[in-house]
Amino acid sequence: MNGRLRKNIRIGAWVEIVQKHQQQNGELTEGTVRRVLTKSSEHPHGIKVLLDTGEVGRVKKVLT
């Protein structure tokens, strides 16, 4: 599922994100959404979220 639309992302969803310091190499991190940080309904680079592990990044893919 697309990570650019806020409506696709729910708290507790399993997602792949790219963190700010990993944008150059595109390394993805998997985790569970604790909080949605982006207020707008869409963002061209992905909705920013906070994972349960404390990592912050933009959603590239919603897995569940």
Secondary structure as UniProt FT lines:
FT   TURN            3..4
FT   HELIX           6..8
FT   TURN            11..12
FT   STRAND          14..18
FT   HELIX           20..22
FT   TURN            23..26
FT   STRAND          28..36
FT   TURN            44..45
FT   STRAND          48..51
FT   TURN            52..53
FT   STRAND          56..62
//
